[in-house]
């Protein structure tokens, strides 16, 4: 990043004294925007707010990130406001500050110590082959048969055409689109 002209602020969390979040929410109610702990955790939000890009490197442990990173992320709560708002169909806490930053999290595993299955297990916390066991089924009778469906937008222009499908007894069918995509 530095070679690309970015100002880089390296930070080793394990060298700092950061307490676990007490869940007191004083950062929202008593000292807005500032953690009640008087430790290095306050630097997390201070460094986060002016950043354009935040990159975390963490060893993958127990299907997640390191305990040091967990403590640091808990100290980002003060950059959010305590109330909820609906934005683009999602309910979330709005940011206290106007600046928005990009976030990249990179999980690391020692080379040669893991295979693909182990890496997946570390990422999701379980064996991937246990998620969706294969089942034998016999297709049921057709309950809905759609042929040559077309959809027009508000201007009357055809945006989807020649869509055909059927739905059989016992099937679960979902049709979705991107929010705001029409």
C-alpha positions as CSV (number, residue, x, y, z in Angstrom):
1,X,0.0,0.0,0.0
2,X,2.8,2.4,0.9
3,X,4.4,1.8,-2.6
4,X,1.0,2.8,-4.1
5,X,1.1,6.2,-2.4
6,X,-1.1,5.3,0.7
7,X,-0.1,6.6,4.1
8,X,0.2,3.4,6.1
9,X,-0.2,3.2,9.9
10,X,1.1,-0.2,11.1
11,X,-0.3,-1.3,14.4
12,X,0.3,-4.5,16.3
13,X,-2.7,-5.0,18.6
14,X,-0.9,-7.6,20.8
15,X,1.5,-4.8,22.0
16,X,-1.3,-2.6,23.3
17,X,-3.3,-2.8,26.5
18,X,-6.9,-3.1,25.3
19,X,-9.7,-4.2,27.7
20,X,-12.6,-6.4,26.7
21,X,-15.7,-4.3,26.0
22,X,-17.8,-4.2,29.3
23,X,-21.0,-3.7,27.3
24,X,-21.8,-0.6,29.4
25,X,-22.6,1.5,26.3
26,X,-21.1,4.6,28.0
27,X,-19.5,5.3,24.7
28,X,-23.1,6.1,23.5
29,X,-24.7,7.6,26.6
30,X,-22.1,9.1,29.0
31,X,-19.1,10.0,26.9
32,X,-20.5,9.9,23.3
33,X,-17.9,8.7,20.8
34,X,-15.4,7.8,23.6
35,X,-14.9,4.4,25.3
36,X,-15.2,4.5,29.1
37,X,-12.1,2.4,29.5
38,X,-8.9,4.6,29.8
39,X,-6.7,2.2,27.8
40,X,-5.3,1.7,24.3
41,X,-8.7,0.7,23.1
42,X,-9.5,4.4,22.7
43,X,-6.9,4.6,19.9
44,X,-8.9,2.1,17.9
45,X,-11.7,4.5,17.1
46,X,-9.3,7.5,16.9
47,X,-7.4,5.7,14.1
48,X,-10.4,4.3,12.5
49,X,-12.4,7.5,12.0
50,X,-10.0,9.4,9.6
51,X,-9.0,6.3,7.6
52,X,-10.0,5.7,4.0
53,X,-9.1,2.0,4.2
54,X,-8.7,-0.3,7.2
55,X,-6.9,-3.6,6.7
56,X,-6.9,-6.3,9.4
57,X,-4.5,-9.3,9.3
58,X,-5.4,-12.0,11.8
59,X,-4.6,-15.6,12.4
60,X,-7.7,-17.8,11.9
61,X,-8.5,-19.3,15.3
62,X,-11.5,-21.4,16.3
63,X,-13.4,-20.4,13.1
64,X,-12.9,-16.7,13.5
65,X,-10.4,-13.9,14.2
66,X,-8.0,-13.4,17.1
67,X,-9.0,-12.3,20.5
68,X,-6.9,-9.2,20.1
69,X,-8.9,-8.2,17.0
70,X,-12.2,-9.0,18.7
71,X,-11.3,-6.6,21.5
72,X,-10.3,-3.9,19.0
73,X,-13.5,-4.3,16.9
74,X,-15.6,-3.9,20.1
75,X,-13.9,-0.5,20.6
76,X,-15.2,0.7,17.2
77,X,-18.8,0.8,18.6
78,X,-18.2,4.5,19.6
79,X,-18.1,5.5,16.0
80,X,-21.8,4.4,15.6
81,X,-24.8,6.3,16.9
82,X,-27.0,4.5,19.5
83,X,-30.2,4.6,17.6
84,X,-31.3,2.5,14.6
85,X,-32.3,3.7,11.1
86,X,-33.5,1.9,8.0
87,X,-31.4,2.5,5.0
88,X,-31.8,0.7,1.7
89,X,-34.2,-1.8,3.3
90,X,-31.7,-2.7,6.1
91,X,-31.9,-1.6,9.7
92,X,-28.5,-0.5,11.2
93,X,-26.8,1.9,13.5
94,X,-25.8,5.0,11.5
95,X,-22.2,6.2,11.7
96,X,-21.4,9.1,14.1
97,X,-19.0,10.6,11.5
98,X,-19.6,11.3,7.8
99,X,-16.4,9.7,6.6
100,X,-16.9,6.1,5.4
101,X,-14.0,3.7,5.0
102,X,-13.4,0.5,3.2
103,X,-12.6,-2.6,5.2
104,X,-10.5,-5.6,4.3
105,X,-10.0,-8.5,6.7
106,X,-7.3,-11.1,5.9
107,X,-7.2,-14.4,7.8
108,X,-3.8,-16.1,7.9
109,X,-2.9,-19.8,8.3
110,X,0.7,-21.1,8.3
111,X,1.7,-22.5,4.9
112,X,1.7,-26.2,4.6
113,X,-0.3,-26.7,7.9
114,X,-3.7,-26.8,6.4
115,X,-5.5,-28.3,3.4
116,X,-8.6,-26.9,1.8
117,X,-11.0,-28.7,4.1
118,X,-9.3,-27.5,7.2
119,X,-9.2,-23.9,6.0
120,X,-13.0,-24.1,5.3
121,X,-13.5,-25.6,8.8
122,X,-11.5,-22.8,10.4
123,X,-13.5,-20.2,8.4
124,X,-17.0,-21.5,9.1
125,X,-16.4,-23.5,12.3
126,X,-17.6,-26.9,11.0
127,X,-17.0,-29.4,8.2
128,X,-18.4,-28.1,4.9
129,X,-19.7,-31.5,3.9
130,X,-22.1,-31.4,6.9
131,X,-24.0,-28.4,5.7
132,X,-26.1,-29.8,2.9
133,X,-26.2,-33.6,2.9
134,X,-27.3,-35.1,-0.4
135,X,-30.8,-36.6,-0.3
136,X,-32.5,-38.8,-2.8
137,X,-35.9,-37.5,-3.9
138,X,-38.5,-38.2,-6.6
139,X,-39.8,-35.1,-8.3
140,X,-43.5,-34.5,-7.5
141,X,-46.3,-33.5,-9.9
142,X,-46.0,-30.1,-11.6
143,X,-48.1,-27.5,-9.6
144,X,-47.0,-24.4,-11.5
145,X,-45.9,-24.3,-15.2
146,X,-44.8,-20.9,-16.5
147,X,-43.9,-20.5,-20.2
148,X,-42.5,-17.5,-22.1
149,X,-42.9,-15.0,-19.3
150,X,-41.8,-11.4,-20.1
151,X,-41.5,-8.4,-17.8
152,X,-41.6,-4.7,-18.8
153,X,-40.2,-1.7,-16.8
154,X,-42.2,1.4,-16.0
155,X,-41.4,2.9,-19.4
156,X,-43.0,-0.2,-21.1
157,X,-39.6,-1.6,-22.3
158,X,-39.3,-5.4,-22.1
159,X,-36.5,-6.1,-19.7
160,X,-37.0,-9.8,-19.2
161,X,-38.2,-12.2,-21.9
162,X,-38.7,-15.9,-22.6
163,X,-38.6,-17.0,-19.0
164,X,-39.9,-20.5,-18.5
165,X,-40.0,-22.8,-15.4
166,X,-42.1,-25.2,-13.4
167,X,-42.5,-25.8,-9.8
168,X,-43.1,-29.4,-8.5
169,X,-44.7,-30.7,-5.4
170,X,-42.2,-30.8,-2.6
171,X,-39.8,-28.2,-4.1
172,X,-38.9,-25.0,-2.4
173,X,-38.5,-22.2,-5.0
174,X,-37.2,-18.7,-4.4
175,X,-37.0,-15.9,-6.9
176,X,-34.9,-12.8,-5.9
177,X,-33.4,-9.7,-7.2
178,X,-31.0,-7.1,-6.1
179,X,-32.5,-4.4,-3.8
180,X,-33.1,-1.3,-5.8
181,X,-32.5,-3.1,-9.1
182,X,-36.1,-2.7,-10.2
